[in-house]
Amino acid sequence: MNEVTELALSFIAEGLSVIPLLPRSKKPALSGWKEYQEHVADEQTIRGWFEDTRRNIGIVCGLVSGGLTVIDFDDPEKAKAWVEQYGAAIDGCPIVQTGRENSGSHIYFRATSPVPCGKNDLFDLKGEGGYVVGPGSTHPSGRRYKLLRGDLAQIPSLDPALLGLQPPAVNGNGLGKAKGWQDQVLAEDVPEGQRHNTMVELVGRNIAKGNCRMEVDAFARGVNERWSNPLPSEEVQQIIDSVFATHERNHGQPKVEQTSKKRKKLIVMSIKDIMQAPPVLWLIDGILFDRTFSILGGYTGFGKSLLVLAMARSIADGFPMFEMNNYCVRRQGPVLIVDEENSHSDLRDRMMEMRISEDLPIHFLSFQGILLDNPESLAQLKEVIAKYKPVLVVFDSLVRVHRANENDAGEMSRALAPLREIVNEGTGVLAIHHHTKGTGGLETRARGSSDIVGICDVEYSLYKDKDECLNFCTVKSRRAPIEPIRLKIEKVDDELMVTRLGAATNPAEAQRAAVLQALRDGPKGVTEILVAVRNRGVSIGDKNLRILLNTMAGTALEVTTAAHGRMVYAAKVSPA
């Protein structure tokens, strides 16, 4: 595999859609690239695109790349002035140096609400419908686009308003509007080329005031009629519909539309009522809780689906996991697997390799287009659950069963709410989720908004240690944390099995021990400790290492300040 293909595939793994660009150019090498604003190209397509290793890589912005938005500065002085105002908000945002002679720059972040492309006196804004030239590409001058800071695997999610961007109100008139700008727009004509964005902003501000759709419609059409070259009425209607939809996604439906809905009757419970709730019990001893919403995270190809299938077999046939009495099944019954990721042929081959009996009550909804945030689809799913009465419902994978922006906390909270409803009705839920590429702590690796793991009861992680063995542990738990387990996927007598190798080291304990080992030969700064810890095969990111060092300071570590404010750490007690 050539370096360009490998780089493009790494961007895909980090949740970014890419397209090929002509060599030393910003122009797409495709006749049309709109489809890659809606879905990510597969590996075979990527390999074909970049057989020509001279090609540049374009990174598509917008929802397809998790809300990716890029602020594009051509003038370093303007960039400096803007950073002086908003620098604190972009801490942690990756910065790419472009190939321009005067050192242009791209600042990457994921917007929590849709942001269109726009332009002002300081920068170009690349959002929905746009793309940027990615790092590793070559400028017409021959200079390379370089990643100066951060990691594209850890692009932070930010509210555009924190950066002076009022989505979707970004246009050619600047970062924001001075007080009274609406009156000026109503009194004067708006230059051609600015009418669409100005109308978007006017509609957005009227909705924010609490005006109903009829009032907004009358206002927008009245403004449009006063312009010398008005927008087509269809375009005005599309703007109104689009901005209302964005407002409802972010803030819920306007009050005026909620009053007509039948109110849900609230159920007030006494302490006595609460005490009648069933206790939290194990579904599989030491591994999986019953009637609980759990998420299993891990990198692609690490065996998450296979491990869950092994759990499903144990629950369905009643035999202990790993054929060990420490992991007995406490409630035997059917399992429903909603699989939107693995083909029927792959499922068949996997079950044949694992020698799973055809008679077991494991049922599949495979590529049925199940969507939790679609009322009709959710109703169909609940009908299936009512019919087959599964003990556990598995979703493989979580990203495939909703249409929400996974970086938007509000959207994800609403999309995942039905899973809590399923659990409350007595069925356990286990959702498989992907980790972002990176070396941060396990608690930071789950893709998307923190609300994804925030809403679940237990977050598990499946990761590889330095010996390439799998480790299964809890990252977060409202229940008792499980004892970490070391696993191996192997063939025994031609049967594919998940076998238990023994207890695994707790990741936090391993990180703490690695820090002390790194300081055995003397005091070190943060960067030196980070390199030493990673050389010992322990995974941790810069931010999480700093947090760990702060927690160890005073008890296990001594901290001194060297020249230029550099923090130096030394072990208080020599590691055993």
C-alpha atoms as one frame of an Amber mdcrd trajectory, in Angstrom:
protein
   0.000   0.000   0.000   1.440   3.403  -0.958   1.755   6.250   1.562  -1.026
   8.383   0.045  -3.524   5.511   0.177  -2.482   4.705   3.738  -2.942   8.360
   4.758  -6.380   8.556   3.083  -7.508   5.361   4.833  -6.286   6.744   8.161
  -8.528   9.793   7.634 -11.459   7.448   6.937 -10.700   5.552  10.164 -10.845
   8.871  11.999 -14.409   9.492  10.793 -13.564  11.815   7.873 -14.856  11.521
   4.313 -12.172  12.042   1.644 -12.043  12.665  -2.105  -9.099  12.648  -4.550
  -7.744  15.962  -5.824  -5.592  16.563  -8.887  -1.811  16.586  -8.295  -0.605
  19.846  -6.725  -4.141  21.209  -6.976  -7.291  21.962  -4.983  -9.527  20.750
  -7.805 -11.348  17.396  -7.408 -10.111  14.552  -9.594 -13.739  13.393  -9.892
 -16.383  14.696 -12.290 -18.761  14.864  -9.333 -18.121  14.438  -5.611 -21.518
  15.325  -4.089 -22.217  11.704  -3.084 -19.213  11.806  -0.723 -20.956  14.601
   1.180 -23.512  11.937   2.096 -21.461   8.783   2.593 -17.835   7.732   3.036
 -16.038   5.910   0.220 -15.124   2.260   0.829 -11.557   0.965   0.992 -11.576
  -0.456  -2.543 -12.623   2.921  -3.963  -9.938   4.713  -1.915  -7.257   2.332
  -3.179  -8.350   2.953  -6.772  -8.331   6.724  -6.380  -4.820   6.902  -4.976
  -3.029   4.439  -7.242  -1.760   7.708  -8.701   0.432   8.692  -5.754   0.764
  12.275  -7.025  -2.833  13.049  -6.141  -3.754  15.287  -3.231  -6.319  14.338
  -0.582  -9.448  16.417  -0.041 -11.240  16.163   3.313 -14.987  16.700   3.028
 -16.552  18.957   5.645 -20.036  18.793   7.139 -22.186  16.077   8.683 -20.621
  13.229   6.684 -17.378  13.908   8.607 -19.091  14.309  11.963 -19.810  18.023
  11.599 -16.256  18.885  10.493 -15.768  22.633  10.041 -12.500  24.290   9.010
 -11.525  27.937   9.415  -9.168  28.818   6.546  -6.761  31.742   7.056  -4.611
  33.046   4.202  -3.083  35.941   6.168  -1.086  34.978   9.319  -1.604  38.465
  10.789  -5.373  38.120  10.533  -5.100  34.633  12.011  -3.078  36.008  14.911
  -5.664  38.728  15.594  -8.494  36.201  15.561  -6.639  33.748  17.809  -6.023
  36.512  20.345  -9.802  36.745  20.734 -10.815  33.078  20.441  -7.615  31.179
  21.308  -8.985  29.675  24.539 -11.961  28.172  22.716  -9.808  26.362  20.139
  -7.425  24.755  22.630  -6.986  21.211  21.349  -8.153  21.962  17.806  -5.815
  20.529  15.137  -4.048  23.189  13.056  -2.712  22.503   9.556  -0.199  24.740
   7.813  -1.147  25.200   4.167   1.339  25.430   1.342   0.889  29.170   0.786
   4.073  31.230   0.741   2.900  33.442   3.618   1.980  30.460   5.822  -1.783
  30.077   5.661  -3.488  27.839   8.209  -6.535  25.588   8.691  -8.165  25.210
  12.119 -10.256  22.041  12.436 -13.230  21.518  14.776 -16.527  19.630  14.758
 -19.524  21.953  14.960 -22.347  20.965  17.295 -24.852  22.439  14.822 -24.707
  22.676  11.008 -22.475  25.429   9.615 -22.577  26.382   5.916 -19.609  27.553
   3.896 -19.004  31.283   4.131 -16.457  34.057   3.896 -15.571  37.287   5.668
 -12.715  39.760   5.830 -10.600  37.468   8.028 -11.090  33.923   6.738 -12.957
  31.456   4.567 -15.213  29.003   6.409 -15.530  25.453   5.104 -18.603  23.641
   6.405 -21.576  21.844   4.885 -20.975  21.439   1.145 -17.261  22.244   1.260
 -13.889  20.516   1.514 -10.268  21.365   2.328  -6.912  20.104   1.119  -5.707
  17.636   3.754  -2.307  17.401   5.457   0.244  15.436   3.453  -0.932  17.030
   0.184   1.259  19.213  -2.034   0.614  22.893  -2.846   1.217  24.138  -6.452
   4.375  25.775  -5.042   5.720  22.342  -4.075   5.319  22.970  -0.328   3.449
  20.391   1.723   0.362  20.832   3.901   1.592  19.947   7.410  -0.169  19.145
  10.669   1.308  21.699  13.099  -0.697  20.856  16.202  -3.178  18.296  17.477
  -4.487  15.038  16.054  -7.177  14.549  13.394  -8.271  11.507  15.410  -9.226
  13.822  18.281 -11.002  16.778  16.698 -12.985  18.493  19.484 -16.685  19.366
  19.185 -17.427  23.065  19.675 -20.473  25.295  19.692 -19.890  27.614  16.666
 -21.183  30.523  18.749 -18.077  30.234  20.950 -16.023  31.207  17.894 -18.245
  34.107  16.894 -20.022  31.953  14.312 -23.803  31.966  14.622 -24.894  28.890
  12.652 -26.297  28.939  10.114 -25.797  32.699   9.965 -22.342  33.033   8.436
 -22.115  35.216   5.375 -20.069  37.728   3.471 -20.761  40.555   5.888 -18.365
  39.494   8.622 -18.198  37.368  11.771 -21.232  38.951  13.379 -23.636  41.801
  13.089 -23.596  45.124  14.860 -26.599  46.125  16.900 -29.443  47.408  14.675
 -28.220  45.622  11.546 -31.717  44.183  10.878 -33.189  47.707  10.644 -30.480
  48.599   8.130 -31.282  45.491   6.052 -34.998  46.388   6.081 -34.290  49.991
   5.048 -31.683  49.302   2.380 -31.261  46.810  -0.413 -28.942  43.824   0.043
 -26.196  43.310  -2.567 -26.631  40.385  -4.936 -24.806  37.287  -3.683 -25.604
  38.074  -0.039 -29.393  37.719  -0.115 -29.570  34.006   0.682 -27.352  34.134
   3.772 -28.954  37.371   4.958 -32.404  35.773   4.710 -31.135  32.731   6.657
 -29.920  35.016   9.432 -33.131  37.087   9.534 -35.280  33.943   9.728 -33.049
  32.426  12.419 -33.226  35.530  14.609 -37.026  35.725  14.261 -37.422  32.092
  15.267 -35.116  32.684  18.248 -37.491  35.445  19.410 -40.246  32.820  19.734
 -42.249  33.842  16.645 -44.450  31.110  15.157 -44.079  29.787  11.614 -46.892
  31.982  10.273 -45.263  35.132  11.681 -41.815  34.167  10.367 -43.263  33.317
   6.958 -45.019  36.691   6.663 -41.894  38.568   7.815 -39.520  36.752   5.435
 -41.738  37.198   2.399 -42.298  40.871   3.227 -38.534  41.500   3.371 -37.961
  39.590   0.140 -40.575  41.633  -1.742 -38.786  44.893  -0.808 -35.497  43.748
  -2.360 -34.840  44.998  -5.909 -33.934  41.484  -7.035 -35.872  39.174  -4.692
 -35.138  35.514  -4.111 -37.436  32.954  -5.776 -40.380  32.175  -3.457 -39.363
  28.485  -3.461 -35.930  29.412  -2.118 -37.447  31.524   0.664 -39.685  28.596
   1.651 -36.687  26.219   1.676 -34.798  28.634   3.947 -37.725  28.860   6.379
 -38.153  25.066   6.478 -34.406  24.444   6.884 -33.879  26.957   9.701 -36.979
  25.754  11.561 -35.677  22.144  11.266 -32.261  23.169  12.639 -33.874  25.082
  15.510 -36.072  22.082  16.403 -33.084  19.710  16.357 -31.136  21.944  18.714
 -33.872  23.308  20.972 -36.950  21.129  20.500 -40.152  22.236  18.825 -41.321
  25.814  19.415 -43.802  26.284  22.242 -46.535  27.294  19.836 -46.392  23.849
  18.223 -46.192  21.951  21.497 -49.431  23.327  22.951 -51.543  21.281  20.558
 -49.967  17.995  21.680 -51.639  15.801  24.256 -49.728  16.082  27.493 -48.116
  12.986  28.960 -49.408  12.177  32.427 -46.624  12.323  35.003 -46.295   9.418
  37.418 -45.281  10.427  40.936 -43.711   7.591  42.952 -43.290   7.250  46.699
 -40.290   5.729  48.466 -42.400   2.601  48.934 -42.992   2.424  45.159 -39.277
   2.814  44.447 -38.442   0.052  46.936 -40.590  -2.346  44.886 -38.198  -2.044
  41.920 -36.272  -5.275  41.194 -32.594  -5.384  42.252 -29.817  -5.121  39.669
 -28.668  -8.666  38.896 -26.109 -10.280  36.623 -27.134 -11.636  33.233 -23.721
 -13.307  32.934 -21.782 -13.401  36.223 -18.857 -10.983  36.251 -19.438  -9.833
  32.673 -22.877  -8.451  31.795 -25.643  -6.967  33.950 -29.302  -7.823  33.347
 -31.895  -5.210  32.305 -29.123  -2.676  31.712 -28.152  -0.373  28.834 -24.494
  -1.160  28.053 -22.064  -0.003  25.364 -19.060  -2.017  24.178 -16.410   0.179
  22.562 -13.273  -0.741  20.661 -11.365  -0.252  17.431 -12.588  -1.805  14.183
 -11.404  -5.402  13.706 -10.623  -6.111  17.374 -13.357  -8.749  17.772 -16.244
  -6.838  19.364 -18.921  -8.546  17.251 -17.408 -11.978  17.848 -17.232 -11.461
  21.630 -20.877 -10.329  21.689 -21.891 -13.355  19.603 -20.154 -15.589  22.179
 -22.163 -13.828  24.921 -25.370 -14.329  22.920 -24.677 -18.059  22.585 -24.130
 -18.408  26.341 -27.358 -16.541  27.125 -29.300 -18.591  24.572 -28.002 -22.043
  25.581 -27.434 -21.340  29.296 -23.817 -22.561  29.347 -21.202 -20.412  31.176
 -18.959 -18.060  29.230 -15.471 -19.441  28.602 -16.869 -22.782  29.955 -16.020
 -21.529  33.462 -18.404 -21.543  36.438 -17.231 -18.056  37.400 -19.224 -16.743
  34.431 -22.596 -18.491  34.754 -25.720 -17.305  32.914 -28.353 -16.118  35.396
 -31.272 -15.598  32.974 -31.322 -17.878  29.970 -33.445 -16.805  27.032 -33.632
 -15.515  23.451 -31.301 -12.864  22.053 -32.174 -10.398  19.284 -29.255  -9.002
  17.233 -29.943  -5.882  15.153 -27.039  -6.091  12.705 -26.607  -3.267  10.215
 -22.882  -3.879   9.704 -22.131  -7.550   8.853 -23.362  -9.254   5.681 -25.461
 -12.433   5.859 -22.531 -14.417   4.444 -20.153 -13.064   7.102 -22.646 -13.934
   9.845 -23.099 -17.442   8.474 -19.346 -18.070   8.234 -18.752 -16.726  11.732
 -21.454 -18.917  13.289 -20.193 -21.959  11.399 -16.657 -21.298  12.673 -17.999
 -20.930  16.218 -20.199 -24.029  15.788 -23.295 -22.232  16.982 -26.323 -24.529
  16.796 -29.103 -23.587  14.378 -31.644 -24.447  17.086 -30.570 -21.713  19.521
 -33.044 -18.823  20.000 -30.754 -16.172  18.538 -32.703 -13.973  16.118 -31.406
 -11.407  13.646 -32.705  -8.194  12.105 -29.998  -7.938   9.460 -29.832  -4.896
   7.167 -33.469  -4.008   7.827 -32.747  -0.299   8.056 -33.685  -0.047  11.737
 -33.577   3.571  12.910 -34.175   4.453  16.547 -35.022   8.064  15.670 -37.676
   7.067  13.127 -41.051   6.515  14.890 -42.285   3.923  12.362 -39.028   1.955
  12.430 -38.921   2.078  16.252 -42.523   0.837  16.451 -41.628  -2.129  14.194
 -38.629  -2.951  16.385 -40.767  -2.880  19.521 -43.259  -5.248  17.843 -40.439
  -7.730  17.195 -39.236  -7.418  20.808 -42.781  -8.017  22.065 -43.108 -11.103
  19.851 -39.759 -12.816  20.566 -39.303 -11.558  24.158 -35.477 -11.422  24.057
 -33.454 -11.262  27.250 -30.917  -9.087  25.419 -31.078  -6.871  22.322 -27.744
  -6.206  20.579 -27.154  -3.294  18.177 -24.210  -3.753  15.793 -23.244  -1.047
  15.473 -24.705   2.006  17.218 -23.752   4.446  14.473 -25.880   2.486  11.951
 -29.204   2.704  13.813 -29.821   6.456  13.916 -29.560   9.507  11.659 -28.379
  11.975  14.305 -25.094  13.869  14.294 -23.115  11.765  16.781 -21.125  14.831
  17.848 -24.284  16.686  18.874 -25.226  15.927  22.495 -28.851  16.988  22.046
 -29.399  14.933  18.910 -27.743  11.836  20.406 -29.691  12.130  23.654 -32.957
  12.104  21.701 -31.805   9.347  19.337 -30.748   6.985  22.161 -33.728   7.660
  24.449 -35.650   4.656  22.960 -32.915   2.307  24.236 -33.688   3.411  27.784
 -37.379   2.711  27.078 -36.499  -0.853  25.985 -34.471  -1.414  29.162 -37.248
  -0.024  31.343 -39.582  -2.614  29.838 -37.324  -5.430  31.120 -34.956  -6.166
  28.217 -31.200  -5.626  28.348 -29.498  -3.585  25.604 -25.891  -3.953  24.440
 -24.749  -1.536  21.727 -21.438  -1.947  19.899 -19.680   1.373  19.360 -16.434
   2.380  17.643 -13.430   4.090  19.188 -11.729   7.023  17.499  -8.155   6.517
  16.430  -5.734   7.859  19.022  -3.745   7.121  22.138  -5.842   8.871  24.777
  -7.244   7.118  27.822 -10.108   4.661  27.387 -12.529   7.189  28.850 -11.899
   9.543  25.890 -11.918   7.077  22.992 -15.642   6.582  22.348 -16.601   8.285
  19.099 -18.924  11.263  19.159 -20.568  13.243  21.918 -19.896  12.400  25.553
 -23.671  12.070  25.893 -23.439   8.703  24.094 -21.653   7.066  27.025 -23.288
   9.452  29.481 -26.746   7.988  28.861 -25.720   4.322  29.256 -25.402   2.384
  32.531 -22.148   0.587  31.722 -19.422   1.333  29.185 -17.119  -1.581  28.363
 -13.917  -1.450  26.350 -12.164  -4.121  24.312  -8.557  -3.172  23.586  -5.207
  -4.797  22.858  -2.282  -4.755  25.277   1.401  -4.696  24.355   1.342  -8.490
  23.861  -1.488  -8.145  21.311  -3.905  -9.855  23.723  -7.435  -8.523  24.118
  -8.472  -6.898  27.392 -12.136  -6.563  28.389 -12.946  -4.054  31.137 -15.417
  -1.436  32.311 -14.621   2.211  31.615 -17.711   3.609  33.324 -20.321   1.833
  35.415 -23.361   2.767  37.468 -23.139  -0.821  38.698 -20.130  -2.565  40.235
 -17.136  -2.513  37.853 -16.118  -5.916  36.473 -12.707  -7.407  37.071 -10.723
  -6.823  33.850 -10.318 -10.009  31.780  -7.553 -10.942  29.338  -8.903 -12.728
  26.256  -7.734 -14.392  23.094  -9.626 -15.252  19.926  -8.258 -18.525  18.599
  -9.164 -21.778  16.916  -9.295 -24.838  19.170  -9.898 -28.148  17.352 -10.990
 -26.098  14.338 -13.596 -24.182  16.404 -13.301 -20.401  16.675 -13.424 -19.527
  20.372 -13.025 -16.609  22.736 -10.835 -17.972  25.534  -9.994 -16.422  28.890
  -6.274 -16.092  29.558  -6.638 -14.673  33.058  -7.130 -11.396  34.871  -6.072
  -8.270  32.999  -4.282  -5.286  34.474  -6.560  -2.363  35.196  -5.647   0.339
  32.599  -5.450   3.081  35.254  -3.167   0.956  37.416  -1.003   0.119  34.391
  -0.653   3.834  33.534   0.262   4.734  37.113   2.845   1.936  37.298   4.332
   2.976  33.933   4.770   6.564  35.150   6.650   5.384  38.244   8.802   3.081
  36.120   9.556   5.955  33.744  10.832   8.032  36.691  13.029   5.253  38.072
  16.162   6.756  36.496  15.453  10.339  37.547  13.115  13.359  37.187  11.479
  14.054  33.820   9.195  16.540  32.096   5.778  15.653  30.706   6.989  14.955
  27.158   9.803  12.665  28.366   7.376  10.771  30.617   4.891  10.397  27.748
   7.535   8.871  25.466   8.788   6.524  28.207   5.259   5.368  29.125   4.335
   4.649  25.502   7.640   2.809  24.991   6.466   0.454  27.739   3.398  -0.368
  25.650   0.962   1.598  27.813  -1.556   3.698  25.912  -2.240   7.239  27.158
  -2.651  10.668  25.576  -0.932  13.919  26.515  -4.032  15.415  28.166  -4.807
  12.308  30.217  -1.156  11.968  31.262  -1.232  15.507  32.645  -4.417  14.681
  34.580  -2.789  11.522  35.949   0.363  13.408  36.989  -1.763  15.971  38.829
  -3.568  13.221  40.754  -0.242  11.559  41.680   1.406  14.850  42.712   1.924
  15.141  46.437   1.316  11.463  47.149   3.508   9.502  44.757   5.309  12.325
  42.941   7.242  15.456  43.779   6.774  18.416  41.428   9.219  21.231  40.786
   9.177  24.135  38.323  12.190  24.442  36.028  13.168  27.191  33.592  10.401
  28.771  31.478   7.732  27.292  33.767   8.444  23.706  32.737   7.033  21.186
  35.239   9.414  18.415  36.329   8.232  15.266  38.120  10.154  12.840  40.340
   9.027   9.687  42.153   8.706  10.119  45.924   9.277   6.439  46.505  11.346
   4.280  44.214   9.062   1.851  42.375   9.321  -1.679  43.626
